[in-house]
């Protein structure tokens, strides 16, 4: 968890947004509610920190993560592909 002070896709309350920087549940514990409890704990923390929005992200090809985010109440805000290039 972190507080993002920059623009976060899909939010309008910025610049202070509670953000899930990473969430992983071991396969043996998936489907038990552990992930949902972690998301809810993060939301409570964000509320205590004065945030009005809660955000996260997932890789474009991580269908399991995308499905989980939607299941626990997140709305998809955008899909992007990022590029980099070495300076020659």
NULUMVO-97931 format. One record per residue: residue in three letters; residue number from 0; x, y, z of N, C-alpha, C, O in turn. Coordinates in Angstrom, 1 decimal, padded with zeros to 4 digits. Example, Ala and Ser with C-alpha at 12.3 -4.5 7.8 and 13.67 -1.06 7.14 Angstrom:
// residues 2
{res->ala; n->0; n.xx->013.2; n.yy->-005.7; n.zz->007.8; ca.xx->012.3; ca.yy->-004.5; ca.zz->007.8; c.xx->013.2; c.yy->-003.3; c.zz->007.8; o.xx->014.2; o.yy->-003.3; o.zz->008.5} $
{res->ser; n->1; n.xx->012.8; n.yy->-002.2; n.zz->007.1; ca.xx->013.7; ca.yy->-001.1; ca.zz->007.1; c.xx->012.9; c.yy->000.0; c.zz->007.9; o.xx->013.4; o.yy->001.1; o.zz->008.0} $
// end
This chain:
// residues 88
{res->unk; n->0; n.xx->000.8; n.yy->-001.2; n.zz->000.0; ca.xx->000.0; ca.yy->000.0; ca.zz->000.0; c.xx->000.9; c.yy->001.2; c.zz->000.0; o.xx->002.0; o.yy->001.3; o.zz->000.6} $
{res->unk; n->1; n.xx->000.4; n.yy->002.2; n.zz->-000.7; ca.xx->001.0; ca.yy->003.5; ca.zz->-000.7; c.xx->000.0; c.yy->004.6; c.zz->-000.9; o.xx->-001.2; o.yy->004.3; o.zz->-001.2} $
{res->unk; n->2; n.xx->000.5; n.yy->005.8; n.zz->-000.7; ca.xx->-000.4; ca.yy->007.0; ca.zz->-001.0; c.xx->000.3; c.yy->007.6; c.zz->-002.3; o.xx->001.4; o.yy->008.0; o.zz->-002.3} $
{res->unk; n->3; n.xx->-000.5; n.yy->007.6; n.zz->-003.3; ca.xx->000.0; ca.yy->008.2; ca.zz->-004.6; c.xx->-000.3; c.yy->009.7; c.zz->-004.6; o.xx->-001.5; o.yy->010.1; o.zz->-004.4} $
{res->unk; n->4; n.xx->000.7; n.yy->010.5; n.zz->-004.8; ca.xx->000.5; ca.yy->011.9; ca.zz->-004.9; c.xx->000.5; c.yy->012.5; c.zz->-006.3; o.xx->000.5; o.yy->013.7; o.zz->-006.5} $
{res->unk; n->5; n.xx->000.6; n.yy->011.6; n.zz->-007.3; ca.xx->000.5; ca.yy->012.0; ca.zz->-008.6; c.xx->-000.8; c.yy->011.6; c.zz->-009.3; o.xx->-001.6; o.yy->011.0; o.zz->-008.6} $
{res->unk; n->6; n.xx->-001.0; n.yy->011.8; n.zz->-010.5; ca.xx->-002.2; ca.yy->011.4; ca.zz->-011.2; c.xx->-002.3; c.yy->009.9; c.zz->-011.2; o.xx->-001.4; o.yy->009.2; o.zz->-011.6} $
{res->unk; n->7; n.xx->-003.5; n.yy->009.4; n.zz->-010.9; ca.xx->-003.8; ca.yy->008.0; ca.zz->-011.0; c.xx->-005.0; c.yy->007.8; c.zz->-011.9; o.xx->-006.0; o.yy->008.4; o.zz->-011.8} $
{res->unk; n->8; n.xx->-004.8; n.yy->007.0; n.zz->-012.9; ca.xx->-005.8; ca.yy->006.7; ca.zz->-014.0; c.xx->-007.2; c.yy->006.5; c.zz->-013.3; o.xx->-007.3; o.yy->005.7; o.zz->-012.4} $
{res->unk; n->9; n.xx->-008.2; n.yy->007.2; n.zz->-013.8; ca.xx->-009.6; ca.yy->006.9; ca.zz->-013.4; c.xx->-010.0; c.yy->007.6; c.zz->-012.2; o.xx->-011.2; o.yy->007.4; o.zz->-011.7} $
{res->unk; n->10; n.xx->-009.1; n.yy->008.4; n.zz->-011.5; ca.xx->-009.5; ca.yy->009.0; ca.zz->-010.3; c.xx->-009.7; c.yy->010.5; c.zz->-010.5; o.xx->-009.1; o.yy->011.1; o.zz->-011.4} $
{res->unk; n->11; n.xx->-010.6; n.yy->011.1; n.zz->-009.7; ca.xx->-010.8; ca.yy->012.5; ca.zz->-009.8; c.xx->-010.5; c.yy->013.3; c.zz->-008.5; o.xx->-010.6; o.yy->014.5; o.zz->-008.5} $
{res->unk; n->12; n.xx->-010.2; n.yy->012.5; n.zz->-007.5; ca.xx->-010.0; ca.yy->013.2; ca.zz->-006.2; c.xx->-008.6; c.yy->013.5; c.zz->-005.9; o.xx->-008.3; o.yy->014.1; o.zz->-004.8} $
{res->unk; n->13; n.xx->-007.7; n.yy->013.1; n.zz->-006.8; ca.xx->-006.2; ca.yy->013.3; ca.zz->-006.5; c.xx->-005.9; c.yy->014.6; c.zz->-006.0; o.xx->-006.8; o.yy->015.5; o.zz->-005.9} $
{res->unk; n->14; n.xx->-004.7; n.yy->014.8; n.zz->-005.6; ca.xx->-003.6; ca.yy->013.9; ca.zz->-005.8; c.xx->-003.4; c.yy->012.9; c.zz->-004.8; o.xx->-002.3; o.yy->012.2; o.zz->-004.9} $
{res->unk; n->15; n.xx->-004.2; n.yy->012.7; n.zz->-003.8; ca.xx->-004.0; ca.yy->011.7; ca.zz->-002.8; c.xx->-004.9; c.yy->010.5; c.zz->-003.0; o.xx->-006.1; o.yy->010.6; o.zz->-002.7} $
{res->unk; n->16; n.xx->-004.3; n.yy->009.4; n.zz->-003.4; ca.xx->-005.0; ca.yy->008.2; ca.zz->-003.7; c.xx->-004.3; c.yy->007.0; c.zz->-003.0; o.xx->-003.1; o.yy->006.8; o.zz->-003.2} $
{res->unk; n->17; n.xx->-005.1; n.yy->006.2; n.zz->-002.3; ca.xx->-004.6; ca.yy->004.9; ca.zz->-001.7; c.xx->-004.3; c.yy->004.0; c.zz->-002.9; o.xx->-005.2; o.yy->003.8; o.zz->-003.8} $
{res->unk; n->18; n.xx->-003.2; n.yy->003.3; n.zz->-002.9; ca.xx->-002.8; ca.yy->002.5; ca.zz->-004.1; c.xx->-002.2; c.yy->001.2; c.zz->-003.6; o.xx->-001.3; o.yy->001.1; o.zz->-002.8} $
{res->unk; n->19; n.xx->-002.8; n.yy->000.1; n.zz->-004.2; ca.xx->-002.2; ca.yy->-001.2; ca.zz->-003.9; c.xx->-001.0; c.yy->-001.4; c.zz->-004.8; o.xx->-001.1; o.yy->-001.5; o.zz->-006.1} $
{res->unk; n->20; n.xx->000.2; n.yy->-001.4; n.zz->-004.2; ca.xx->001.4; ca.yy->-001.5; ca.zz->-005.0; c.xx->001.7; c.yy->-003.0; c.zz->-005.4; o.xx->002.4; o.yy->-003.2; o.zz->-006.4} $
{res->unk; n->21; n.xx->001.2; n.yy->-003.9; n.zz->-004.7; ca.xx->001.3; ca.yy->-005.3; ca.zz->-005.0; c.xx->000.4; c.yy->-006.2; c.zz->-004.1; o.xx->000.3; o.yy->-005.9; o.zz->-002.9} $
{res->unk; n->22; n.xx->-000.1; n.yy->-007.2; n.zz->-004.7; ca.xx->-001.0; ca.yy->-008.1; ca.zz->-003.9; c.xx->-000.8; c.yy->-009.5; c.zz->-004.5; o.xx->-001.0; o.yy->-009.7; o.zz->-005.7} $
{res->unk; n->23; n.xx->-000.4; n.yy->-010.4; n.zz->-003.7; ca.xx->-000.2; ca.yy->-011.8; ca.zz->-004.1; c.xx->-000.7; c.yy->-012.7; c.zz->-003.0; o.xx->-000.4; o.yy->-012.6; o.zz->-001.9} $
{res->unk; n->24; n.xx->-001.5; n.yy->-013.7; n.zz->-003.4; ca.xx->-002.0; ca.yy->-014.7; ca.zz->-002.5; c.xx->-001.5; c.yy->-016.0; c.zz->-003.1; o.xx->-001.8; o.yy->-016.3; o.zz->-004.3} $
{res->unk; n->25; n.xx->-000.9; n.yy->-016.8; n.zz->-002.3; ca.xx->-000.4; ca.yy->-018.1; ca.zz->-002.7; c.xx->-001.5; c.yy->-019.0; c.zz->-003.2; o.xx->-002.6; o.yy->-018.9; o.zz->-002.7} $
{res->unk; n->26; n.xx->-001.3; n.yy->-019.7; n.zz->-004.3; ca.xx->-002.3; ca.yy->-020.5; ca.zz->-004.9; c.xx->-003.2; c.yy->-021.4; c.zz->-003.9; o.xx->-004.4; o.yy->-021.5; o.zz->-004.1} $
{res->unk; n->27; n.xx->-002.5; n.yy->-021.9; n.zz->-002.9; ca.xx->-003.3; ca.yy->-022.8; ca.zz->-001.9; c.xx->-004.3; c.yy->-022.0; c.zz->-001.1; o.xx->-005.2; o.yy->-022.6; o.zz->-000.6} $
{res->unk; n->28; n.xx->-004.1; n.yy->-020.7; n.zz->-001.1; ca.xx->-005.0; ca.yy->-019.8; ca.zz->-000.3; c.xx->-006.0; c.yy->-019.0; c.zz->-001.1; o.xx->-006.8; o.yy->-018.3; o.zz->-000.5} $
{res->unk; n->29; n.xx->-005.9; n.yy->-019.1; n.zz->-002.4; ca.xx->-006.8; ca.yy->-018.4; ca.zz->-003.3; c.xx->-008.3; c.yy->-019.0; c.zz->-003.1; o.xx->-008.4; o.yy->-020.2; o.zz->-003.0} $
{res->unk; n->30; n.xx->-009.2; n.yy->-018.1; n.zz->-003.2; ca.xx->-010.6; ca.yy->-018.5; ca.zz->-003.1; c.xx->-011.1; c.yy->-018.7; c.zz->-001.6; o.xx->-012.2; o.yy->-019.1; o.zz->-001.3} $
{res->unk; n->31; n.xx->-010.2; n.yy->-018.3; n.zz->-000.7; ca.xx->-010.5; ca.yy->-018.4; ca.zz->000.8; c.xx->-011.0; c.yy->-017.1; c.zz->001.4; o.xx->-011.4; o.yy->-017.0; o.zz->002.5} $
{res->unk; n->32; n.xx->-010.9; n.yy->-016.0; n.zz->000.6; ca.xx->-011.2; ca.yy->-014.7; ca.zz->001.1; c.xx->-010.0; c.yy->-013.9; c.zz->001.6; o.xx->-010.2; o.yy->-012.7; o.zz->002.0} $
{res->unk; n->33; n.xx->-008.8; n.yy->-014.4; n.zz->001.6; ca.xx->-007.7; ca.yy->-013.7; ca.zz->002.0; c.xx->-007.4; c.yy->-012.5; c.zz->001.2; o.xx->-007.2; o.yy->-011.4; o.zz->001.8} $
{res->unk; n->34; n.xx->-007.5; n.yy->-012.6; n.zz->-000.1; ca.xx->-007.3; ca.yy->-011.4; ca.zz->-001.0; c.xx->-008.3; c.yy->-010.3; c.zz->-000.7; o.xx->-007.9; o.yy->-009.2; o.zz->-000.6} $
{res->unk; n->35; n.xx->-009.6; n.yy->-010.7; n.zz->-000.6; ca.xx->-010.6; ca.yy->-009.7; ca.zz->-000.3; c.xx->-010.3; c.yy->-009.0; c.zz->001.0; o.xx->-010.5; o.yy->-007.8; o.zz->001.1} $
{res->unk; n->36; n.xx->-009.9; n.yy->-009.8; n.zz->002.0; ca.xx->-009.6; ca.yy->-009.2; ca.zz->003.4; c.xx->-008.4; c.yy->-008.2; c.zz->003.2; o.xx->-008.5; o.yy->-007.1; o.zz->003.9} $
{res->unk; n->37; n.xx->-007.4; n.yy->-008.5; n.zz->002.4; ca.xx->-006.3; ca.yy->-007.6; ca.zz->002.2; c.xx->-006.8; c.yy->-006.3; c.zz->001.6; o.xx->-006.4; o.yy->-005.2; o.zz->001.9} $
{res->unk; n->38; n.xx->-007.6; n.yy->-006.4; n.zz->000.5; ca.xx->-008.1; ca.yy->-005.3; ca.zz->-000.2; c.xx->-009.0; c.yy->-004.4; c.zz->000.8; o.xx->-008.9; o.yy->-003.2; o.zz->000.8} $
{res->unk; n->39; n.xx->-009.8; n.yy->-005.0; n.zz->001.6; ca.xx->-010.6; ca.yy->-004.3; ca.zz->002.6; c.xx->-009.8; c.yy->-003.6; c.zz->003.6; o.xx->-010.1; o.yy->-002.5; o.zz->004.0} $
{res->unk; n->40; n.xx->-008.7; n.yy->-004.3; n.zz->004.1; ca.xx->-007.8; ca.yy->-003.6; ca.zz->005.0; c.xx->-007.1; c.yy->-002.4; c.zz->004.4; o.xx->-007.0; o.yy->-001.4; o.zz->005.1} $
{res->unk; n->41; n.xx->-006.7; n.yy->-002.5; n.zz->003.1; ca.xx->-006.1; ca.yy->-001.4; ca.zz->002.5; c.xx->-007.1; c.yy->-000.2; c.zz->002.3; o.xx->-006.7; o.yy->000.9; o.zz->002.4} $
{res->unk; n->42; n.xx->-008.4; n.yy->-000.6; n.zz->002.0; ca.xx->-009.4; ca.yy->000.5; ca.zz->001.9; c.xx->-009.6; c.yy->001.2; c.zz->003.2; o.xx->-009.7; o.yy->002.4; o.zz->003.2} $
{res->unk; n->43; n.xx->-009.6; n.yy->000.5; n.zz->004.3; ca.xx->-009.8; ca.yy->001.1; ca.zz->005.6; c.xx->-008.6; c.yy->002.0; c.zz->005.9; o.xx->-008.7; o.yy->003.1; o.zz->006.4} $
{res->unk; n->44; n.xx->-007.4; n.yy->001.5; n.zz->005.6; ca.xx->-006.2; ca.yy->002.4; ca.zz->005.8; c.xx->-006.2; c.yy->003.6; c.zz->004.9; o.xx->-005.9; o.yy->004.7; o.zz->005.4} $
{res->unk; n->45; n.xx->-006.6; n.yy->003.5; n.zz->003.7; ca.xx->-006.8; ca.yy->004.7; ca.zz->002.8; c.xx->-007.8; c.yy->005.7; c.zz->003.4; o.xx->-007.5; o.yy->006.9; o.zz->003.3} $
{res->unk; n->46; n.xx->-008.9; n.yy->005.2; n.zz->003.9; ca.xx->-009.9; ca.yy->006.1; ca.zz->004.5; c.xx->-009.3; c.yy->006.8; c.zz->005.7; o.xx->-009.5; o.yy->008.0; o.zz->005.8} $
{res->unk; n->47; n.xx->-008.5; n.yy->006.1; n.zz->006.5; ca.xx->-007.9; ca.yy->006.7; ca.zz->007.7; c.xx->-006.9; c.yy->007.8; c.zz->007.2; o.xx->-006.6; o.yy->008.7; o.zz->008.0} $
{res->unk; n->48; n.xx->-006.3; n.yy->007.6; n.zz->006.1; ca.xx->-005.3; ca.yy->008.5; ca.zz->005.5; c.xx->-005.9; c.yy->009.7; c.zz->004.8; o.xx->-005.2; o.yy->010.6; o.zz->004.3} $
{res->unk; n->49; n.xx->-007.2; n.yy->009.7; n.zz->004.7; ca.xx->-008.0; ca.yy->010.8; ca.zz->004.1; c.xx->-008.2; c.yy->010.7; c.zz->002.6; o.xx->-008.5; o.yy->011.6; o.zz->001.9} $
{res->unk; n->50; n.xx->-008.0; n.yy->009.5; n.zz->002.1; ca.xx->-008.2; ca.yy->009.2; ca.zz->000.6; c.xx->-009.6; c.yy->009.0; c.zz->000.3; o.xx->-010.4; o.yy->008.5; o.zz->001.1} $
{res->unk; n->51; n.xx->-010.0; n.yy->009.5; n.zz->-000.9; ca.xx->-011.4; ca.yy->009.3; ca.zz->-001.4; c.xx->-011.4; c.yy->008.2; c.zz->-002.5; o.xx->-012.5; o.yy->007.7; o.zz->-002.8} $
{res->unk; n->52; n.xx->-010.3; n.yy->007.9; n.zz->-003.0; ca.xx->-010.2; ca.yy->006.9; ca.zz->-004.1; c.xx->-009.1; c.yy->005.8; c.zz->-003.7; o.xx->-008.2; o.yy->006.1; o.zz->-003.0} $
{res->unk; n->53; n.xx->-009.4; n.yy->004.6; n.zz->-004.2; ca.xx->-008.5; ca.yy->003.5; ca.zz->-004.0; c.xx->-008.2; c.yy->002.9; c.zz->-005.4; o.xx->-009.1; o.yy->002.7; o.zz->-006.2} $
{res->unk; n->54; n.xx->-006.9; n.yy->002.6; n.zz->-005.7; ca.xx->-006.6; ca.yy->002.2; ca.zz->-007.0; c.xx->-005.6; c.yy->001.1; c.zz->-007.0; o.xx->-005.0; o.yy->000.8; o.zz->-006.0} $
{res->unk; n->55; n.xx->-005.4; n.yy->000.4; n.zz->-008.1; ca.xx->-004.5; ca.yy->-000.7; ca.zz->-008.3; c.xx->-004.2; c.yy->-000.9; c.zz->-009.8; o.xx->-004.7; o.yy->-000.1; o.zz->-010.6} $
{res->unk; n->56; n.xx->-003.4; n.yy->-001.8; n.zz->-010.1; ca.xx->-003.2; ca.yy->-002.1; ca.zz->-011.5; c.xx->-002.9; c.yy->-003.6; c.zz->-011.7; o.xx->-002.7; o.yy->-004.3; o.zz->-010.7} $
{res->unk; n->57; n.xx->-002.9; n.yy->-004.0; n.zz->-012.9; ca.xx->-002.6; ca.yy->-005.4; ca.zz->-013.3; c.xx->-002.0; c.yy->-005.5; c.zz->-014.7; o.xx->-002.3; o.yy->-004.6; o.zz->-015.5} $
{res->unk; n->58; n.xx->-001.1; n.yy->-006.4; n.zz->-014.9; ca.xx->-000.6; ca.yy->-006.5; ca.zz->-016.3; c.xx->-001.7; c.yy->-006.9; c.zz->-017.2; o.xx->-002.7; o.yy->-007.5; o.zz->-016.9} $
{res->unk; n->59; n.xx->-001.6; n.yy->-006.4; n.zz->-018.5; ca.xx->-002.6; ca.yy->-006.6; ca.zz->-019.5; c.xx->-003.0; c.yy->-008.1; c.zz->-019.7; o.xx->-004.1; o.yy->-008.4; o.zz->-020.0} $
{res->unk; n->60; n.xx->-002.0; n.yy->-008.9; n.zz->-019.5; ca.xx->-002.2; ca.yy->-010.4; ca.zz->-019.8; c.xx->-002.5; c.yy->-011.2; c.zz->-018.5; o.xx->-002.5; o.yy->-012.4; o.zz->-018.6} $
{res->unk; n->61; n.xx->-002.6; n.yy->-010.5; n.zz->-017.4; ca.xx->-002.9; ca.yy->-011.2; ca.zz->-016.1; c.xx->-004.4; c.yy->-011.3; c.zz->-015.9; o.xx->-005.0; o.yy->-010.6; o.zz->-015.1} $
{res->unk; n->62; n.xx->-005.0; n.yy->-012.2; n.zz->-016.6; ca.xx->-006.5; ca.yy->-012.3; ca.zz->-016.6; c.xx->-007.0; c.yy->-012.7; c.zz->-015.2; o.xx->-008.0; o.yy->-012.2; o.zz->-014.8} $
{res->unk; n->63; n.xx->-006.2; n.yy->-013.5; n.zz->-014.4; ca.xx->-006.7; ca.yy->-013.8; ca.zz->-013.1; c.xx->-006.7; c.yy->-012.6; c.zz->-012.2; o.xx->-007.7; o.yy->-012.5; o.zz->-011.4} $
{res->unk; n->64; n.xx->-005.7; n.yy->-011.8; n.zz->-012.3; ca.xx->-005.7; ca.yy->-010.5; ca.zz->-011.5; c.xx->-006.8; c.yy->-009.6; c.zz->-011.9; o.xx->-007.5; o.yy->-009.0; o.zz->-011.0} $
{res->unk; n->65; n.xx->-007.0; n.yy->-009.4; n.zz->-013.2; ca.xx->-008.1; ca.yy->-008.6; ca.zz->-013.6; c.xx->-009.4; c.yy->-009.0; c.zz->-013.1; o.xx->-010.3; o.yy->-008.3; o.zz->-012.7} $
{res->unk; n->66; n.xx->-009.7; n.yy->-010.3; n.zz->-013.2; ca.xx->-010.9; ca.yy->-010.9; ca.zz->-012.7; c.xx->-011.1; c.yy->-010.7; c.zz->-011.2; o.xx->-012.2; o.yy->-010.4; o.zz->-010.8} $
{res->unk; n->67; n.xx->-010.0; n.yy->-010.9; n.zz->-010.5; ca.xx->-010.1; ca.yy->-010.7; ca.zz->-009.0; c.xx->-010.4; c.yy->-009.2; c.zz->-008.7; o.xx->-011.3; o.yy->-009.0; o.zz->-007.9} $
{res->unk; n->68; n.xx->-009.7; n.yy->-008.3; n.zz->-009.4; ca.xx->-010.0; ca.yy->-006.8; ca.zz->-009.1; c.xx->-011.5; c.yy->-006.5; c.zz->-009.3; o.xx->-012.1; o.yy->-005.8; o.zz->-008.5} $
{res->unk; n->69; n.xx->-012.0; n.yy->-007.0; n.zz->-010.4; ca.xx->-013.4; ca.yy->-006.7; ca.zz->-010.7; c.xx->-014.3; c.yy->-007.4; c.zz->-009.7; o.xx->-015.4; o.yy->-006.8; o.zz->-009.3} $
{res->unk; n->70; n.xx->-014.0; n.yy->-008.6; n.zz->-009.2; ca.xx->-014.8; ca.yy->-009.3; ca.zz->-008.3; c.xx->-014.8; c.yy->-008.6; c.zz->-006.9; o.xx->-015.9; o.yy->-008.6; o.zz->-006.3} $
{res->unk; n->71; n.xx->-013.8; n.yy->-007.9; n.zz->-006.5; ca.xx->-013.8; ca.yy->-007.2; ca.zz->-005.2; c.xx->-014.2; c.yy->-005.8; c.zz->-005.4; o.xx->-014.1; o.yy->-005.0; o.zz->-004.4} $
{res->unk; n->72; n.xx->-014.7; n.yy->-005.4; n.zz->-006.6; ca.xx->-015.3; ca.yy->-004.1; ca.zz->-006.7; c.xx->-014.6; c.yy->-003.0; c.zz->-007.4; o.xx->-015.1; o.yy->-001.8; o.zz->-007.4} $
{res->unk; n->73; n.xx->-013.4; n.yy->-003.3; n.zz->-008.0; ca.xx->-012.7; ca.yy->-002.3; ca.zz->-008.7; c.xx->-013.3; c.yy->-002.2; c.zz->-010.1; o.xx->-013.8; o.yy->-003.1; o.zz->-010.7} $
{res->unk; n->74; n.xx->-013.3; n.yy->-001.0; n.zz->-010.7; ca.xx->-013.8; ca.yy->-000.7; ca.zz->-012.1; c.xx->-012.5; c.yy->-000.5; c.zz->-012.9; o.xx->-011.6; o.yy->000.2; o.zz->-012.5} $
{res->unk; n->75; n.xx->-012.5; n.yy->-001.1; n.zz->-014.1; ca.xx->-011.4; ca.yy->-000.9; ca.zz->-015.0; c.xx->-011.4; c.yy->000.6; c.zz->-015.5; o.xx->-012.4; o.yy->001.1; o.zz->-015.9} $
{res->unk; n->76; n.xx->-010.2; n.yy->001.3; n.zz->-015.4; ca.xx->-010.2; ca.yy->002.7; ca.zz->-015.8; c.xx->-009.5; c.yy->002.9; c.zz->-017.1; o.xx->-009.8; o.yy->003.8; o.zz->-017.8} $
{res->unk; n->77; n.xx->-008.6; n.yy->002.0; n.zz->-017.5; ca.xx->-007.8; ca.yy->002.2; ca.zz->-018.7; c.xx->-007.0; c.yy->001.0; c.zz->-019.0; o.xx->-006.7; o.yy->000.2; o.zz->-018.1} $
{res->unk; n->78; n.xx->-006.5; n.yy->000.9; n.zz->-020.2; ca.xx->-005.5; ca.yy->-000.1; ca.zz->-020.6; c.xx->-004.5; c.yy->000.6; c.zz->-021.4; o.xx->-004.8; o.yy->001.4; o.zz->-022.3} $
{res->unk; n->79; n.xx->-003.2; n.yy->000.3; n.zz->-021.1; ca.xx->-002.1; ca.yy->001.0; ca.zz->-021.7; c.xx->-001.0; c.yy->000.1; c.zz->-022.0; o.xx->-000.8; o.yy->-001.0; o.zz->-021.4} $
{res->unk; n->80; n.xx->-000.2; n.yy->000.5; n.zz->-023.0; ca.xx->001.1; ca.yy->-000.2; ca.zz->-023.3; c.xx->002.2; c.yy->000.8; c.zz->-023.2; o.xx->002.1; o.yy->001.9; o.zz->-023.8} $
{res->unk; n->81; n.xx->003.2; n.yy->000.6; n.zz->-022.4; ca.xx->004.3; ca.yy->001.5; ca.zz->-022.2; c.xx->005.5; c.yy->001.1; c.zz->-023.0; o.xx->005.7; o.yy->-000.1; o.zz->-023.2} $
{res->unk; n->82; n.xx->006.2; n.yy->002.1; n.zz->-023.4; ca.xx->007.4; ca.yy->001.8; ca.zz->-024.2; c.xx->008.6; c.yy->002.6; c.zz->-023.6; o.xx->008.5; o.yy->003.6; o.zz->-022.9} $
{res->unk; n->83; n.xx->009.8; n.yy->002.0; n.zz->-023.8; ca.xx->011.1; ca.yy->002.6; ca.zz->-023.4; c.xx->012.1; c.yy->002.5; c.zz->-024.5; o.xx->011.9; o.yy->001.6; o.zz->-025.4} $
{res->unk; n->84; n.xx->013.1; n.yy->003.3; n.zz->-024.5; ca.xx->014.1; ca.yy->003.2; ca.zz->-025.5; c.xx->015.4; c.yy->003.7; c.zz->-024.9; o.xx->015.4; o.yy->004.7; o.zz->-024.2} $
{res->unk; n->85; n.xx->016.5; n.yy->003.0; n.zz->-025.1; ca.xx->017.8; ca.yy->003.5; ca.zz->-024.7; c.xx->018.2; c.yy->004.7; c.zz->-025.4; o.xx->017.9; o.yy->004.9; o.zz->-026.6} $
{res->unk; n->86; n.xx->018.8; n.yy->005.6; n.zz->-024.7; ca.xx->019.3; ca.yy->006.8; ca.zz->-025.4; c.xx->020.7; c.yy->006.5; c.zz->-026.0; o.xx->021.6; o.yy->005.9; o.zz->-025.3} $
{res->unk; n->87; n.xx->020.8; n.yy->006.8; n.zz->-027.3; ca.xx->022.0; ca.yy->006.4; ca.zz->-028.0; c.xx->023.0; c.yy->007.5; c.zz->-028.0; o.xx->024.1; o.yy->007.4; o.zz->-028.5} $
// end
